[in-house]
Amino acid sequence: DAVGILMLCLVSVAAALEFKYHHAEELQEYLQGVHAAYPSFTHLHSIGRSVEGRNLWVLVLGRFPTHHKIGIPEFKYVANMHGDETVGREILLHLIDFLVTSYGRDPVITRLLNNTRIHIMPTMNPDGFEATKVPDCYYTQGRYNRNGEDLNRNFPDAFENNSANIQPETRAVMDWIKNETFVLSANLHGGALVASYTFDNGNQVTGSLNGYSRSPDDDVFIHLAKTYSSNHASMYKGMGCENRQTFPEGITNGFSWYQLEGGMQDYNYVWGQCFEITLELSCCKYPPADQLEKFWRDNKVALIEYIKQVHLGVKGQVTDKNGNPIPNAIVEAKGRSHVCPYRTNEQGEYFLLLLPGTYVINATVPGFKSMLKTVEIPDNTGNFSALKQDFSFPEVSDQIRSRAASCPKTPLYQELAWASAAVKPTVHILVLMTIMLVIFK
């Protein structure tokens, strides 16, 4: 009887989520209550601790919540990276509430959770949130972590050396990204109303001289940003905030908006093989609690539709002649090579987000001839499964394995810029030499 009463209490804790701000202890109690009430399809763990020792909680939802399952992509939402940007923190709690109460009742949510492993981190900067004593629409010291560092300027940068000391919260997220096969992600901010996408930084190689920093998957990023903005109650209108900058269709290239060094979304894309966008959800960074219910209503559909995009494109396994998985094989779409090549995980899996169309997929096991396969990719987001395309290397035995090659934490695009710049003088010299020869003749 005591166990039954306890479970009823836990269920009531999980169900009684109010539209208010939940501080550290309340947030922890709520997440623990949800996991206790729904243990079969949730998993609660901390990926690390903040400077002041607070847990960085992540609730995982899915049919196999405790571990990665072959063929099921990993998705994540991260909020409250800036401690005084609070709307995302609360709407992620309400997203959790919606998912757990809809599972088994709503066929779409049930299929989504059966075919996707969803990781939700309501706060990446719990110290900053607790330090924000007087909420403000524009700025407080709570933006930073306890060491006074901006966590969204704290990651390694693909374009220039980032001199910032890596913070405990940043390190925890970097390790988390390294240990999971994340495919798609979004980080939730406040202070504007727009979906911003990679790259946040850039150089002449990515077109930053023209005010736009283009990634190899620019079309996919535009689609992802539009998916969120078009399903949001008003973001798609692109009206901006208080006559400040407007954003056509409610989206922007990060660099076009403002240049940012050491950002999390670029780090995810370059080093984590994970497409991430930044969602600015409120003109006011820390709005009154009585507005939270409207923010949830405005974002609810967009949050779900965005998760579905993890099933875009193509996925599969790379195996040897005996059917054993080959980790660290390079698998990329032709014409979309990444500066840090996308590789298979320990299970030999790859996931490539691609829009519907015809592509040539190139699988390479170093030391062996590449395999090319032409695929016609449909829009499978409604079916909750990307197109499946496996590769088997008959000449590779299980004794031979690709050597794990971690990408260096140096500004990778810097080298490309130097190479690009180095070509130009050579061309000029050749032209001058040709002119001189003509003159002398």
Buried (B, 14 or more C-beta within 10 A) or exposed (E): EEEEEEEEEBBEBBEEBBBEBBEBEEBBEBBBBBBBBBEEBBBBBEBBBBBBEBBBBBBBBBBEBEEBBEBBBBBBBBBBBBBBBBBBBBBBBBBBBBBBBBBEEBEEBBBBBBBBBBBBBBBBBBBBBBBBEEBEBEEBEBBBBBBEBBBBBBBBBBBBEBEBEBBBBBBBBBEBBEEBBBBBBBBBBBBBBBBBBBBBBBBBBBBBEEEBBBBBBBBBBBBBBBBBBBBBBEBBBBBBBEEEEEBEBBBBBBBBBEBBBBBBBBBBBBBBBBBBBBBBBBBBBBBEBEEBBEBBEBBBBBBBBBBBBBBBBBBBBBBBEEEEBBBBBBBBBEEBEBBBBBBBBEBBBBBBBBBBEEBEBBBBBEEBEEBEBEBEBEEBBEEBBBBEBBBBBEEBEEEEBBEEEEBEBEBBBBEBBEEEEEEEEEEEEEEEEEEEEEEEE
